Amino acid sequence: MSAGLLGLLVTGVLLAGKRIANTTVRLASFGAIGGGEVTSLGRWAAARLLDKLAEPDSELTAAELIAYLADCDEDEWDEEAWTWLDAQPDPAEAARQLLTVGASMEPRLRWIAADVVRLLREEALPVWREMAAVPGMGAAREVRSLHHGGRPRAGRG
């Protein structure tokens, strides 16, 4: 049996939550281990676990950062987002990328994109103004401005 892959699978299961009794048996029950070997499904699962366990880096795209944060707890978002933001050469361009990509995503991911841009505060204001007319992002901007003591514009519910 490939001890490295099995170890990764078991470690990933343990890191994903509480310790699971009979981890190896459970991995075998869905086909990740078969005949004493890690199966192709197990290799696929191990590759996904490596992706999930990896820390974000500056080379992630904005879409990849949003997807990564979607798998993190909310209380980890700021620290992980700052890792990425600090590595970007232009904060306004980073905000633009996040909001542009986020605008086409499902609401939860759009919210994550807006939350990351919120961290940039004044540096992102011109980008918020640009994105106010983009479907899906205008409402996020209004909520973020209220969060920072602003007032909603007339005509907004």
N, C-alpha and C positions, 0 to 999 in steps of 0.2 A: 504494500500500500504506500502511496506517496505521502510520507509523513508530513511534508511541508504543506501540501494542499489540505490534508485532513486537519492539520493544526490550524491553518488559516480559517477553514470552515468552522471549526469548533470555537476558535477565538472570536470570529465574527458573530456567531450566535450568542456567545457570552457577552460581548460588548454591546450587542443590539438590545439587550434587556437583562433580565435577571438570569441567573444560572438555570439552565434547563436540564432536568434530570434525564439521564440516558441520552445525551446529546448525539453520540455516534449512532445509536439505534434510530433516533428520530431523523437524522440525516439520511440514513439508509431507507427509512420508510418512504421518503419522497424521491428516492433514486439518486441522491448525491453520492452515495457509496454503494457499490454492488460487487459481490464476489471478492471482498477484501481490497478492492481498488476504488480510487476516486473515479467516478464516471464522467462522461462528457458534460452532463448536467452539473456535476460537482465542480468541474473545472470552470464552467460558465459562472456558477454561483461564487466561486472563489474570486474570479475576475471582478464580478460586481461588488463583492465585499471589499476588495482592494480599492475600488473606486470610492466606495462609501466611507472607508476608514482613512482615506487620504485627506490631508489638509489642503485647503484651497491655496493656490499660488497665483502669482501675478500673471501667469500665462493663460489663466482661464478666461474665456470670453464672458461677457456680461450675462448671457443666457446660461452658461455653465455655472456661474456664481449663484444666480438665482435658483437654479435647480439644486445646487449643493446646499444652499441655505434652507431650502424647502425640506430637506432631510435632517436639519439640525433643530434643536430646541430653540424657541424664540429667545431665550436668555443668552444664547450663544451668538446670535446674529451680529450684534455690534462688533464684537471682537473679531469674528471671522471676516466680516465685511471690511473692517478697517485694514486687515492684512492685505486685502485685495486693493482697496482704495489707495493706501499708502504707496503701493507699487505702480500706480497709474501716473503717467507723466503730466496729465492735464485733468484736474478734478471736474471741470465743466464737461469735458468730452466723456469722461467716465459716467457722469450723471446722464448725459444725453444718450449714451449707449444703453444704460440700464433702463431708462424710461422708454426709449424707442422699442427695445426688445420686449419689455414688460407690457407695453400697450397691447400687444397681440396675444398675450398669455391669458390663462384663466385668472379669475379675480384674486385668488389667494397668491399666485405668483406675481401678479401685478402689484399687489399690496407689499410683497417682499421687496420688489424693485423700488417702490416709492419709499419704503422704510430705509433702505440703504442710502438713497439719495438724500433723505432727511438728515443723515449724519453730516453731510457737507455744508449744511446751513446756508450762509450767505453766498458761498461759492457756487451754489446750485440755483440761486434765485433766477438768473437769466434763463436757465434751461427750463425751470418750472414755468416761466412765462411763455416760452416757446411751445411747451407741451400742453398748455392749458386747453388748447382747441383739439387736441388729439383725442379721439374717442377712447373712453376708458381711463384716461389719465387726468382729466380736468377735475373729476370728483376726488381723486386721491390727493391732488394738490390742495383742494379746499380743506379736506380733513387735516392735512399736514399743517396748513397755515393756522387752523384753529388750535391745533396742538401747541403751536408756538405763540399763542396769544393774539393771533390775527382775528379778523372778523370776516364772515362770509360775505361774498358780493351779493348785491340785491338780485332777487330772482332765483337764488339757489335755495333748495329746500333743505 
